Amino acid sequence: MAALLLQDGQNFDGARTYEVVQSYLPSYARPRFLRIQSYLPVTATFKQMKVKLAEEGFDPGVIQDPLYFLDDSKKSYIPLAQEVYESIRDGTVKL
């Protein structure tokens, strides 16, 4: 998973992000999940607080931030809906 912070006034474009990720990263390095945050929490020494993000995982029922899933069949990052999450958990969708 990668956490992103969008510039003010910008909207997330899943198809364009997919194109950029595909052209710059090998398949094993492409983030399967993207989390769009309104701010990036940091420590007093300006280190990103990753432990909390890792603990929350990718459950859309827990996370309030928008989540996206890399869908190679659609060549886009799609919103991670609860049914997609359940398909991942039960093994219907392979990671």
Helices and strands as residue ranges (DSSP letters): E 2-5, H 14-24, G 27-29, E 33-37, H 50-56, E 67-71, E 76-79, H 82-89
